[in-house]
């Protein structure tokens, strides 16, 4: 395989991974919207005190987001993407 072809394939793989990461984050925000809402309500009208006043809400939001945004979720999405590509090829 030539250098140019290999560089193109790596570029495509990076673009696909970026798209999958974006999709993963969008799903996480949708799935965790109730936690995001609670955090936003707590943070409204606060400045520095948000750090300690909204600690519980921030922790809940982060725990929820982590369920949907981790390496195993990304690997599963990559595997599904590859299977989908094979089915169309």
N, C-alpha and C positions, 0 to 999 in steps of 0.2 A: 504494500500500500504506500502510495506516495505521500510526501509530507503535506502537500496542499490538500489532498483528499482527507488525510487524517485530521488536519486543522479544521476543515469544514465540518467533519463529523463531531469533533469535540465542541465546536461552536453550536451546532444543532443540539447536542446533548445538554449543553449549558442553558440554551434557550428553553428547551423542554423542561428542564429542572426548575428554572425560574418560574415558568408558567404553572407548574405543578405546586410549587411553594406558594404562589399567589392564590391559587385555588384552595389550597389547604388553609391558608390564613382566612380567606373569605368564609369558608365553611365554619371555622372555629368562631369567628365573630358572630355568625348567625346562630350557632348552637349555644353560645354563651351570652346572648344578648340580654337576658334577664340580669346576669351578674354585672354586665357593663352598665346597664341602666341603674342598678343599685349604687354602683361606684360613682356614676355621674351625679346622681341625686345627692350623695354624701359630699361630693367635692364641690358642688355648686355654692358659690359665695365664699369659698375658703381659698387661702393662699398656702402658706407654709404649713399650717395646721393640718392640711389634708394628709400629710405623711403619717401622723399618729391618729388622727380622728377617723380616718377611713381605712385603717390598716386591715381590719377584718374583711371589708368589701374588696380591697385590692388582692388579698390573699385568695379569697374565693374565686375572683375573676382569673387570676393567674393559674390556679389549679385547674379550672375549667379549660382555659385556653391550652394548657399543656397537654390535656387529654387528646386534643385534636391537632396539635402542632409539635410533633416529635419525630425523631428519625424513623421509628418503625412505621408510623403513619405515612411518611414520605416514601419509604421503601415499598409499602403496599401500593401506593398510588403509582409509583414507577412500574411495578410489576403489572398492574392492571393496564397501564398505558401501553406497555410492550405487547401484552396479549391482544389488546385492541388493534395495534398496528399490524400484528401478524395476521389477524383476521381479515384486515383490509388489503393485505399484500398479495 
